[in-house]
């Protein structure tokens, strides 16, 4: 509330609805508004970087070159030692076919290119994702847009 009042006063002053005659008051309100705008910009940038920014981890191209599977990390891992948010994106020459979002239990670390193994099949692509604190997970993305997943009994590809 305290932050919003100076911004509203400055906004209406700029529009000409309110006239602030004392230059000191006008200067103080301007400084407060400037600081508030800087805080909002910094907070927005921080939230974008930690929650929404897409980090390309790796990609795999089908044998015929028609499809590409992207392995992406979304934002930063939850702090501290939390889940890492990731997704698989299957594309062809016309665009995105499907996306599959999931979490990797990786002790708060980023996913790495060696965290996945890809197998291309006739009608789908299978990706096995490994994390330090979880069994392997298999994600199947079909070329018609369907998706499926399975929890495996292996860790890092080992029985």
Residue frames relative to the residue before (quaternion, step in Angstrom):
aa qw qx qy qz dx dy dz
X 1.0000 0.0000 0.0000 0.0000 0.00 0.00 0.00
X 0.6634 0.5014 -0.3063 0.4633 3.58 0.94 -0.88
X 0.6515 0.5099 -0.3120 0.4672 3.57 1.08 -0.74
X 0.6964 0.5146 -0.2766 0.4168 3.57 0.94 -0.85
X 0.6100 0.5857 -0.3593 0.3946 3.61 1.00 -0.74
X 0.6839 0.4509 -0.3262 0.4719 3.67 0.76 -0.83
X 0.6291 0.5348 -0.3481 0.4439 3.60 1.02 -0.70
X 0.6495 0.5043 -0.3126 0.4755 3.58 0.99 -0.83
X 0.6486 0.5137 -0.3207 0.4611 3.60 0.94 -0.86
X 0.6600 0.4935 -0.3070 0.4760 3.60 0.92 -0.91
X 0.6340 0.5390 -0.3301 0.4455 3.60 0.96 -0.85
X 0.7096 0.4378 -0.2663 0.4836 3.59 0.83 -0.96
X 0.5947 0.5530 -0.3623 0.4575 3.58 1.14 -0.54
X 0.6506 0.5055 -0.3152 0.4709 3.57 0.98 -0.83
X 0.6716 0.4913 -0.2936 0.4706 3.57 1.01 -0.80
X 0.5005 -0.6719 0.4130 0.3570 3.59 1.21 -0.40
X 0.4665 0.6854 -0.4438 0.3402 3.59 1.23 0.15
X 0.7595 0.2026 -0.1128 0.6077 3.57 1.13 -0.66
X 0.1783 -0.7769 0.5956 0.0997 3.54 -0.95 0.88
X 0.1340 -0.7718 0.6197 0.0480 3.55 -0.67 1.17
X 0.2311 -0.8313 0.4969 0.0932 3.56 -0.39 1.31
X 0.6818 0.4688 -0.3033 0.4727 3.61 1.04 -0.63
X 0.4243 -0.7338 0.4711 0.2438 3.58 -0.65 1.11
X 0.6082 0.5558 -0.3617 0.4363 3.61 1.07 -0.64
X 0.6633 0.4882 -0.3019 0.4801 3.59 0.90 -0.91
X 0.6443 0.5209 -0.3143 0.4634 3.56 0.98 -0.86
X 0.6589 0.5094 -0.2989 0.4659 3.59 1.00 -0.83
X 0.6547 0.5037 -0.3122 0.4692 3.59 0.93 -0.89
X 0.6631 0.4924 -0.3068 0.4730 3.59 0.90 -0.87
X 0.6367 0.5263 -0.3230 0.4618 3.59 1.04 -0.73
X 0.6470 0.5043 -0.3140 0.4780 3.58 0.99 -0.83
X 0.6506 0.5072 -0.3147 0.4695 3.59 0.92 -0.89
X 0.6567 0.4993 -0.3137 0.4702 3.59 0.93 -0.86
X 0.6516 0.5224 -0.3142 0.4514 3.60 0.96 -0.84
X 0.6495 0.5033 -0.3094 0.4787 3.58 0.98 -0.86
X 0.6558 0.5145 -0.3108 0.4568 3.58 0.94 -0.87
X 0.6457 0.5083 -0.3218 0.4702 3.59 0.97 -0.79
X 0.6439 0.5152 -0.3219 0.4652 3.61 0.98 -0.79
X 0.6403 0.5185 -0.3228 0.4658 3.60 0.98 -0.82
X 0.6578 0.5058 -0.3100 0.4641 3.59 0.93 -0.87
X 0.6550 0.5065 -0.3151 0.4639 3.61 0.94 -0.84
X 0.6722 0.4876 -0.2995 0.4698 3.60 0.90 -0.89
X 0.6582 0.5025 -0.3129 0.4651 3.61 0.93 -0.85
X 0.6452 0.5175 -0.3195 0.4625 3.59 0.97 -0.82
X 0.6558 0.5067 -0.3055 0.4689 3.59 0.96 -0.84
X 0.6481 0.5174 -0.3103 0.4646 3.58 0.99 -0.85
X 0.6661 0.4961 -0.3013 0.4684 3.58 0.90 -0.91
X 0.6359 0.5209 -0.3335 0.4616 3.60 0.96 -0.78
X 0.6804 0.5023 -0.2939 0.4454 3.60 0.83 -0.98
X 0.7642 0.4050 -0.2130 0.4547 3.59 0.85 -0.92
X 0.7823 0.3553 -0.1769 0.4801 3.61 1.09 -0.54
X 0.8395 0.2705 -0.0797 0.4646 3.60 0.91 -0.84
X 0.5675 0.6267 -0.4007 0.3531 3.63 1.04 -0.56
X 0.3270 -0.7472 0.5536 0.1682 3.56 -0.91 0.98
X 0.1272 -0.7689 0.6253 0.0404 3.56 -0.83 1.10
X 0.3241 -0.7364 0.5611 0.1945 3.58 -0.65 1.09
X 0.2093 -0.7933 0.5633 0.0974 3.59 -0.65 1.12
X 0.7639 -0.2178 0.1938 0.5757 3.59 0.76 -1.04
X 0.1361 -0.7660 0.6148 0.1289 3.55 -1.32 0.12
X 0.1472 -0.7590 0.6288 0.0825 3.52 -1.32 0.42
X 0.2115 -0.7772 0.5854 0.0930 3.55 -0.93 0.96
X 0.5157 -0.6482 0.4666 0.3101 3.58 -0.98 0.89
X 0.6702 -0.5213 0.3521 0.3938 3.56 -1.24 0.48
X 0.7215 0.4251 -0.2507 0.4856 3.59 1.01 -0.76
X 0.4867 -0.7040 0.4014 0.3261 3.59 1.29 -0.04
X 0.5065 0.6780 -0.4073 0.3433 3.60 1.25 0.10
X 0.7909 0.2465 -0.1040 0.5503 3.59 1.11 -0.66
X 0.0954 -0.7576 0.6412 0.0761 3.52 -1.27 0.52
X 0.1818 -0.7586 0.6183 0.0956 3.56 -1.04 0.85
X 0.1671 -0.7926 0.5834 0.0588 3.56 -0.74 1.13
X 0.1913 -0.7340 0.6429 0.1062 3.55 -1.08 0.85
X 0.0237 0.8293 -0.5510 0.0896 3.57 -0.46 1.25
X 0.2774 -0.7060 0.6227 0.1923 3.53 -1.22 0.64
X 0.2415 -0.7719 0.5753 0.1218 3.57 -0.93 0.94
X 0.8264 0.0054 -0.0502 0.5608 3.57 -0.49 1.20
X 0.6076 -0.5134 0.4437 0.4128 3.52 -1.30 -0.49
X 0.6243 -0.5223 0.3961 0.4250 3.60 -1.18 0.35
X 0.5815 -0.5677 0.4431 0.3784 3.57 -1.17 0.60
X 0.3282 -0.7639 0.5289 0.1703 3.53 -0.97 0.89
X 0.6923 -0.3300 -0.6411 0.0271 1.75 -1.71 1.75
X 0.8628 0.1416 -0.1008 0.4747 3.55 -1.18 0.58
X 0.4160 0.7335 -0.4474 0.2979 3.59 1.04 0.70
X 0.7638 -0.3429 0.2929 0.4617 3.50 -1.37 -0.34
X 0.2650 -0.6947 0.6382 0.1994 3.50 -1.31 0.48
X 0.2890 -0.7700 0.5483 0.1513 3.56 -0.70 1.10
X 0.0462 0.8032 -0.5871 0.0893 3.56 -0.80 1.05
X 0.0850 -0.7804 0.6137 0.0844 3.53 -1.33 0.10
X 0.3039 -0.6926 0.6229 0.1997 3.48 -1.37 0.43
X 0.0863 -0.7876 0.6095 0.0276 3.56 -0.94 0.88
X 0.1599 -0.7775 0.6048 0.0648 3.57 -0.72 1.13
X 0.0117 -0.8077 0.5878 -0.0452 3.56 -0.77 1.09
X 0.1255 -0.7250 0.6636 0.1351 3.48 -1.39 0.34
X 0.7628 -0.3815 0.2387 0.4642 3.61 -1.23 -0.14
X 0.6889 0.4741 -0.2914 0.4645 3.61 1.14 -0.46
X 0.7374 -0.3811 0.2337 0.5063 3.63 1.22 -0.15
X 0.7615 -0.3633 0.2817 0.4568 3.53 -1.30 -0.43
X 0.2835 -0.7504 0.5769 0.1537 3.57 -0.89 0.99
X 0.7849 -0.1841 0.1453 0.5735 3.59 0.84 -0.97
X 0.1980 -0.7339 0.6376 0.1252 3.51 -1.37 0.42
X 0.0590 -0.7782 0.6245 0.0291 3.56 -1.08 0.72
X 0.1541 -0.8011 0.5761 0.0516 3.58 -0.55 1.21
X 0.0770 0.7824 -0.6109 0.0934 3.56 -1.09 0.79
X 0.3917 -0.6813 0.5612 0.2596 3.54 -1.36 0.16
X 0.2067 -0.7467 0.6197 0.1248 3.53 -1.17 0.70
X 0.2912 -0.7328 0.5893 0.1761 3.57 -0.88 0.98
X 0.1433 0.8277 -0.5098 0.1857 3.52 0.01 1.36
X 0.5698 -0.6336 0.3667 0.3733 3.59 1.09 0.73
X 0.7027 -0.4858 0.2613 0.4493 3.57 1.02 0.81
X 0.5648 0.6116 -0.3826 0.4007 3.58 1.24 0.14
X 0.5873 -0.5532 0.4556 0.3760 3.53 -1.30 0.33
X 0.4878 -0.6106 0.5178 0.3480 3.56 -1.22 0.44
X 0.2569 -0.7735 0.5688 0.1102 3.54 -1.13 0.74
X 0.6546 -0.5152 0.3620 0.4183 3.61 -1.17 0.34
X 0.6837 0.4688 -0.3022 0.4706 3.61 1.10 -0.51
X 0.4973 0.6563 -0.4180 0.3837 3.60 1.30 0.23
X 0.7685 0.3107 -0.1860 0.5275 3.62 1.20 -0.06
X 0.1302 -0.7389 0.6553 0.0876 3.50 -1.35 0.48
X 0.1702 -0.8161 0.5506 0.0430 3.57 -0.72 1.11
X 0.0475 -0.7663 0.6405 0.0167 3.55 -1.08 0.86
X 0.2321 -0.7716 0.5811 0.1144 3.57 -0.70 1.14
X 0.0937 -0.7813 0.6165 0.0274 3.56 -0.99 0.94
X 0.7509 -0.4086 0.2728 0.4412 3.60 -1.30 0.02
X 0.8336 0.1655 -0.0496 0.5247 3.57 0.84 -0.98
X 0.7887 0.2024 -0.1202 0.5679 3.61 1.25 0.13
X 0.2791 -0.6915 0.6239 0.2340 3.50 -1.40 -0.03
X 0.1872 -0.7742 0.5975 0.0923 3.56 -0.99 0.89
X 0.0675 -0.7788 0.6234 0.0164 3.56 -0.95 0.94
X 0.1593 -0.7593 0.6255 0.0830 3.54 -0.88 1.00
X 0.1520 -0.8010 0.5781 0.0326 3.55 -0.67 1.21
X 0.1539 -0.7881 0.5929 0.0608 3.56 -0.91 0.98
X 0.0458 -0.7677 0.6387 0.0238 3.53 -1.19 0.73
X 0.6313 -0.5745 0.3679 0.3689 3.57 -1.15 0.57
X 0.7969 0.2947 -0.1271 0.5118 3.60 1.01 -0.76
X 0.7049 0.4076 -0.2642 0.5169 3.59 1.10 0.53
X 0.5265 -0.5501 0.5218 0.3846 3.51 -1.34 0.24
X 0.6281 -0.5355 0.3999 0.3986 3.54 -1.23 0.42
X 0.1945 -0.7553 0.6160 0.1111 3.55 -1.19 0.67
X 0.2260 -0.7651 0.5921 0.1138 3.55 -1.00 0.91
X 0.0776 -0.7798 0.6211 0.0106 3.54 -0.86 1.03
X 0.1372 -0.7923 0.5936 0.0318 3.54 -0.82 1.09
X 0.0553 -0.7782 0.6255 -0.0026 3.55 -0.76 1.10
X 0.2513 -0.7859 0.5538 0.1117 3.55 -0.57 1.23
X 0.5823 -0.6147 0.4166 0.3310 3.54 -1.15 0.62
X 0.6497 0.4935 -0.3264 0.4773 3.62 1.25 -0.23
X 0.6679 -0.5350 0.2895 0.4289 3.62 1.27 0.19
X 0.5514 0.6022 -0.4044 0.4121 3.60 1.22 -0.20
X 0.1456 -0.7767 0.6062 0.0897 3.57 -1.24 0.50
X 0.0301 -0.7729 0.6337 0.0117 3.54 -1.27 0.45
X 0.0944 -0.7918 0.5999 0.0659 3.58 -1.23 0.40
X 0.0975 -0.7733 0.6252 0.0410 3.54 -1.25 0.59
X 0.3292 -0.6934 0.5998 0.2259 3.55 -1.13 0.70
X 0.2380 -0.7924 0.5506 0.1109 3.59 -0.71 1.09
X 0.4836 -0.6674 0.4919 0.2805 3.56 -1.29 0.36
X 0.5827 0.5779 -0.3693 0.4360 3.57 1.24 0.31
X 0.2074 -0.7341 0.6263 0.1609 3.55 -1.32 0.30
X 0.8329 -0.0422 -0.0370 0.5506 3.56 -0.70 1.15
X 0.7037 -0.4874 0.2520 0.4513 3.56 1.05 0.83
X 0.6231 0.5279 -0.3405 0.4660 3.61 1.26 0.00
X 0.5047 -0.6717 0.4453 0.3095 3.64 -0.92 0.85
